[in-house]
């Protein structure tokens, strides 16, 4: 099984909020001061729509969304779970 890199799509989405600032994979998105309180909802909706996954209540932890690498890992885990469930049905 190959692991997809979701970072390009994540970075493209985040770029609209960060202007000229180039985020690194491990930079804390929320510590930069570029985002407001509505941003997290926009980010969750983007992740669900872009990657066709459902972000469950248990997934709504800051650690899953505070860096590009963390978002990518969440998407990878959720998509793998969806794929595994589809294989067993």
Secondary structure, DSSP 8 states (H G I E B T S, - for coil): ------HHHHHHHHHHHHTT----TTS-GGGSS---TTHHHHHHHHHHHHHT----GGG--GGGTSSHHHHHHHHHHHHHHHHHHHHT-
